[in-house]
Amino acid sequence: MNFEIKKMESDEEIKGKAYVHWKSWQDAYKGIVDQNYLDSLTLEKCEEIAFKWPNNLIVAKDGDRVVGFVGYGKYHGEELAETGEIFAIYILEEYYDTGVGKALMQAGIGELDYPQIAVWVLKDNKRAIRFYEKCGFCLDGREEEIKLASPIVEVRMILKNK
């Protein structure tokens, strides 16, 4: 498979990222996240988010089509100093197991100059947890309940980076 990994730059790439965000939530979280939340997460809402926060994003493209993205930055919580974070990594379902996810993760990690990197993942998303483990992340025991129409638990995973 021939795909390109690059920083998100154009409006077309931002729209493509929004589509991947929307579509991957509909596919990956069906039966995990409250259906009312998934129904409320429209493509228009994802476009709004994408145009509001266009920085620190890398996209994977198959030709002109955005098929995945990763968002990264400094860890958003106070309890971990000197930690980077992968905020989001999403890939269209038909690109699972093609190397796109691994390439995006490596690109995101490559942008983070921290001794460790965190990622939060829904506890019931076993496929994503296995993917993060393959990338070297380990569960650190931290859990948080968030509300996506109804309560759901996410767990933190850590990668020692250096």
N, C-alpha and C positions, 0 to 999 in steps of 0.2 A: 504494500500500500504506500502510495506517495502522498505525503501530507506535509504542510509547511507549519512551523511553529514560529509565531512572531508577536511582537507587541501590538495590542489593539490600537488602531489609529483612525480609520475612516468611519464615517457615519454608517456605511454599509456593514462594516465589521461590528459596530456597536449594535446595530439591528440584528445581525446574525447571532451575536452573543446573547441578546435578549431572547431570541427564539430558542436557542439551546437551553437557556435557563428555564424558560417556560416548559418546553417539551420534555426535558429531562426530569423535572419535578413531576409532571403528569405520569411519566413512565416508571421512574425509579421509586416513587413514594406512594403509589397506589397500594392501598391496604396497610400502609405504615403510618401515613399522615392522615388526619381527619379529612374526609372527602369534601367537607364544607370549605376547609382551607384551600384545598387544591382547586376547587371550583372558583374561589375568590381570587386566586392567583392567575390573572389574565395575561395574555401576551402584551396588552397595552401597559399593564402595571410593570411587567418586566422591562419593557422599553423605557418607561419612565425611570426606573432604577438604573438601567444601563447608561442613559444619558446623564443622570445625576452624578454617578460615580464611575467615570471612564478610566481612571488611573489605576496603575498597578495591576493591569490585566494583560494576559497573554492568551492569544487565540490559536487554535489549531484549524487549519484550512485544508480542505480537499478541493483543489481548484479554487473557484471563487466562493465556495460555500464554507461558512464557519460551522465546524462539527464538534467543537469543544472549547472550553476556556478554563483558565485558572486565575484566581485572584489571590494576592499575597500582600504582606506588610508586617509591621511591628505588631506583636501580640496585643490584643485589645484589653486584656485584664491587667489588674495591678499585681496579682500574686506571683507572676513569673517575670522577673527582670531578665534582660538580655535574651529575649525569646522572639523569634519570628513566628508568623502564622500563615498557614494556607487557609484563607477565609472561605474559599469555594473552589471546587473543581467539578465540572460537569461535562459529560460527553453524550452525544446522541446515542441511543441504544444500539443502533446498527453499527456503531464503531467500537463497541465493547470488544475487548480481547484482540485489538488490532495493533496495540502499541501506542495509540494516541494518548491514552491516559498516563502511561508511564512517561512519555516524552513531555507532556504538559507538566507533570509533577516535577520532573528533573529541571525544567525551565523555571518553574516557580521557586523551587529550592535554590536554584542558581542565582536568583535575584536577592536572596536573603542571607546577609552576612551576620548570622547569629550562631552561638554554640548549640542552640537547640531550636526546634521548630515544632509548633503545636498545630493540631487540627481537631476540630470538634465534629462528631459524627453521630447521627441518630443511632441509639443503642440497638434498635431493631433492624438496622440496615446492614445485615450480615455481609452482603456482597461488597459494600464500601469498606467495611472493617477489614475484610480479607485483602482488598486492594491496598489499603494503607499499610497493613502488615507486610505485604510483598515489597512495599517501598521503604521498609525499615522502621515504621512507626510502631510503638508499643502502647497499650493502654496504661495509663498512670493511676487509675483508680478514681479520678475526679469525674463526678456526674453532676448534671444540672437539669432541672426540669424547666422546660420552656413551654410556651403556649402557642400552638398553631391550630386555632379554633378549639382544641382541647389539649390537655397537658400531655407532653411527650418528653422522654428522657434522652438527653444527648450525653455522650461520653467523650473525654479528651484523650488524645493519643499524642505521644511525644517522639520526635526523632532527634537523636544526638547527631549534630551536624558536622562537627569538626574532629 
